[in-house]
């Protein structure tokens, strides 16, 4: 978690950029990352249908021009966001990711789906069930009680609740996947 704003190639050091470019071009010599290659790239295998749907949503949020591929600049922007983005930028990305149906609001089922998917990918046991966690989130931040979280409710609620912010930025984060790949890059350098 850094405090760098924006999400561009300049935010990664020259050495990091070179390493990421080498890994990117080794994994997808065409320069375009497909969904299948995306999963392979991040070591995501044998996912449940729910987790696979979450990863598809993640892929779609990184595919900024909606062409079905992630090119190197989209890849760098995504890495920069995950590794160095400000909380506000990450919350905007999380909201877009969690809004599975693109309605502009997150309902309880969407949040529950995402929580279950991330937990399956992370492979970590938690104190609270996904259902209890989703209910707790809605109890705390669904200000108008309509059963949906608007972007404003989501951002304000997460920013104003330290436990939710910590949970979202630590337990539900995917930066551990990026860190794992960084470790592989250093080992292979």
N, C-alpha and C positions, 0 to 999 in steps of 0.2 A: 504494500500500500504506500504509494508515494503521494506527493502533493503536486505533481506535475499536471498542468492543464493541457487539454487537447489530446489528440490521439494520432500521431503521425510518425513517420520514419525518423525524424530528428530527435524524438524522445529516447530512442535506443542508442546506446553508444555505438561507435563504429565497429568495435569488436563484436558486440552482441548482434548487431545487424548482419555482419558477415557470417557469424555462426548460424543465425536463424535462416539466412538466405541459403546457405549451404545445406542445411537440414531440409528446408522447404524444397529446394531443387532436387535433392537426392530422393526425397519421398514422392515428388510429383514433377518429373522432368518436363512435362508439358507447360508448367508454370500455372496450372489451374488445378486446384484441389477439389475433387468431387466429394460427395457425402461419404462414400465408402472409404476413400483415402483419408478423409478427416478423422473418421473413427479409428482407422489404423494408425494414423499419425499420433493420436493422443492415447493409443493403447487401450481403446475401449472395445472389448470383445465380449461375446456371449451376454449381451444385454437383454433384459426383459423387454417386452413390447412397450411398456410404459417408459422405461429408461431410454429406449431407442427413440421414442417420440420426443422426449426431452432433448436428446442430442440433435435431432432434426431441427427442433426449434432454435437451439443454440447455433447450429450451422446457418440457419436462415437469418438470424440476427447479424451474423458476421458477413453474410453475403449481401453487402450494402447495395449493390446494383441489381439484385434479384435475377441474376443470369444463371443460377444453379451451380456456380463455381465460386471458390474463394481464390482470388489472385493474390500475389505477394503483398500488394499495398493493403488490401482488405485484411490479410493475415497479420501484418504489422500493426495496423490500427487496432485489431482485436487483442493482440498481445500487449500492446501499450496500455489499453484500457484495463485489462486484467491485472497487469503487473504494476502500472504506475498511475492509473486513473484516480481522480478525486472521488470522494464519496458520492457527490451529486451525479457525476457521470456514471458511476457504477449503478446507482439507484435507477437512473433512467434506463440503462441497459437491462437491469434485472426486471424492471416493470415491463419492458417490451418483451422480454423472454417469458415472463410469467403470464402475460396476456395471450394465452395460447390461441384463442379464436380471433384475436385482433380487434376486439370490440371497444377497446379504450378503457376497459375496466377488468379487474381480476376478480373472479368469483371464487367461492370456497372450493369448488371442484378443481378449478385450474391450479389454485395454490396447493391443494392436497396432492394433485398429480405431480407437480414440480418437486415438492418436498420428498415424496416417495421415490421419485426418479433420482434426485441428487443423493439421497441416502443410499440407494442401491449402488450407484456409481462409486460413492465414497467407501462403501463397505464398513461403516462405523456404526456401532450401537449407540443409541441415544436414550436419555432418561425418559423422554416424553414421546408418546406415539405420534405418528404423523397427523392423525385426526385431532388429537388433543392440541398439538402445536398449531394447526390451521385454525381451530376454534379460538385458541388464545390470541392469535394474531388478529382475527376478526373482532373479538371482544375488545381488544385494545385500540385498534385503529380505524374500524369502520364507523366513523363519526356519525354519519346520518342513519346508520342501521339498515341500509337498503340491501345488505347481503353482497355488495360489490365494493371493491376498493378502486376509487378513482386514482389517477396519477397523483393528484394533490394529497389525498388521504394517505396513499402508500408512502410517498416521500416524506411528508411531514410526520407521519406516525413512526416510521423507521428512524428518522433523525432525532425524534424526541424521546425515544425509548432505548436506553442503553443496552438492555438485554437483547431486544430485537435486532438492533444495529450490530451487536457483536455476533449474534447467531447468523445473521445474513452475511456478514462480511468474513466470518471465519468458517463456520460449519457448512454453510451452503455455497461457499466459494469454490471456484474451479482452479484457482491459482496453483493449488498443489499439483495439478496435472502439468501445468506449465513449468513449475519448479522441478518436477521429475525429469521432464525433457531437458531442462537446462543442465541438470546433473549429468545426463547422458551426453550432452554436447561437450561438457568439460572433460568427461572421461575419455571421449573420442578425439579431443583436440591434441 
